[in-house]
Amino acid sequence: MRGLLLAALLCAGPALAQQAPLTLPTRDVAITYRGTGGGDAVTIVMAWSAARQAVRMEMPGMGWSVANHGATPPSGFIVMEEARRVMDMPAQVLNRQIGAPRDARFVREGSDRVAGQACTIWRYQSGGDEGRVCMTADGVMLRSQGSFAGQSGGMEATQVTYAPQDPSRFEPPAGYQRMPSRR
């Protein structure tokens, strides 16, 4: 499960390489993914707000998180529903939410179709971190398989829905206790 979460975090946003895929969606979209590695099958739902440059990631049994790449500096939080708490997202997690490692090198490998959408397959590498992603032309990650810090995992889109996203879904819930991140 940890490897699956790492794959989601590695490929959720933009990488800063000269020849790299566009990895921040340019329009609002919701994507349902299924885990492609590890033991238990996991469903992950991500919603992107292009206007806010923010992503909301929901994982059953774990709560949800928002990474706001449009804020200066970028910010984020994790919501623990059962405990009714909101924790600021630690910088190292937020950095992974904005994409593959900043110094990643990308090589285009071909094309494919996932969940009815055309995508380009890219291989990336940065130090010991490596993997493959399949990205749409408008920046939606449809498939990811990779490793980070010795753990591997992957995910693949099963449904892609382009539609406006409710801005309130990208805000911390009212009445929850706010906790600073542990750095």
N, C-alpha and C positions, 0 to 999 in steps of 0.2 A: 504494500500500500504506500509506503514512504517513497519508493521509487516512482510510482505513478504520480504522486503529488509533485515530486521533483521534475518529472517530465512536463507536467502542466506548467509549473513555474518557469522552467527553462524556455518554453516556447510561447509564452503568452504575450510578448511584446517586441519592440524593435531592437535589433542588434546594430551596432555601429561599425559596419564594414563597408569598404568601397563597393564591392560587388556582392550585394546581399539582397535577400528578398524583402519586400515590404511586409512587415510583421505586425503593424498596428492597423487594425481595420479602419477603413476610410468611411464606413457607414455603420449604422446601428445593426446589430446582429445578435442572435442567441444561438448557441451551439450546444448540442448534447453529445458527450463523448462516452465511450466505454473503454475501460482499462484493457490493454492488450498484453499485459505481463503480470507476473506475480501470481498469488494464490486466489484470493477472492475477487470476483468480478465487481467492479466499481463503476458507478455512473457519476459523471461530473457534468455540471451545467455551467456554462460561462455566458455572460451577457456583456456586450460591449456598447458603451455610449460614445459615439464618435465626437459629439460636441464637447463632452467633458474629458475626453481621452481617458476614460476609466473602464476598468473591467471588474465585474463581480463574478466570483467563483464560488459555487455551492458544491459541497461534498456531504452526502448523507451521513448523519451521525457525527459529523465534525463541525458543523456550522457553516459559515460563509465568510468571505473576505472581499474587500474592495481595494484595488490599487488605483490611485488617481494620478495618472501620468501628466495631466494638464495643470496640476498645482505646482507652485514654485516655492520651495523645492517639492518634488514628487512626495506624496504621502499615501498612507494606507492604514487599514485597520482590519482586525479579525473579530468576528462576532461569535460569541459562545452562547447560543440560544438558551440552553438548559440552565446555565449559570447566570443568565441575564447580564453578561459583561461584554464590554468592548475593550480590546487591547490594541494600542497603536502597533502597527506592523514594524518589527525590527528592520533596521536598514538593510541587513544582509538578505532578508527575505524579499523586501521591496526591490532591491537591486535585481534579484532573480525574476521578479514579476515583470520587469521591463525587458526581458528577453534572454537570449543566449548570452554567454559572457561577452562583455563589451569588445574584447579583442578577437572575437571569433572570426575565423576565415570560412567563407562559404564557397561551395562548388556546386554548380547546377548539374543535376544528374539525369533529368528527363521530365516526363509528365505522367499524370495519372488522373483518375476520377475517384472521388471519395464522397459518399453521401449525395451522389448526383451532381457534384460540383467539380469542375476542372481545377487542377492544381499542378504546381511545379515542384518537383522533388529537389531538395537542397541537402547536401551533406555539410555539416559544420564541424569545426574543431577549434579548441582553445586549450592548450596544455593537455591535461588528462580528460577534459570534458569533450565528448564527441557525440554525434548523433545525426539523425536525418529528420527532416520536416517536409511536409507537403503543404504548400501555401497557395492560396488563391491570388489572383492578380490584385485584388483589393485588400490584401493583408490578413485574411482569415486562415488560421492554422487548422488544417483538416486531419493531419496525422503527424504524430511525433513518436520517435523512438530514440532513446539516448541514455547516456550515463553522465553522472555528476558526482564527484567525490566518492567514487567507488560503488555507487548504487545505480541501478538501471531500471528503466520503466518505459511505458509507452501508453499512448491513447489514440483513439481514432474516432472521428465524428460519425455519428449515426443519423443526425438531423441538423440541418442548418436553416434558420428562419430569419430572413431579413425583414425587420420591422422596427418602428420606433420603440425605444426603451423608456420606461417610466423613470424619470430622474430621482424620485424618492427611493428607488431600490439601491441607489448608490450612496445613501446617507446612513449614518449610524442610527439604530433604532432609539426612539425617545424613551427615557426612563431607565436605561441600562447603565450600570456602573462603569465608568471609564477608568482604565488602567494603563499606565505608561508601559512602553515596551521594555523588555530586559535586553540590554545591549551586550 
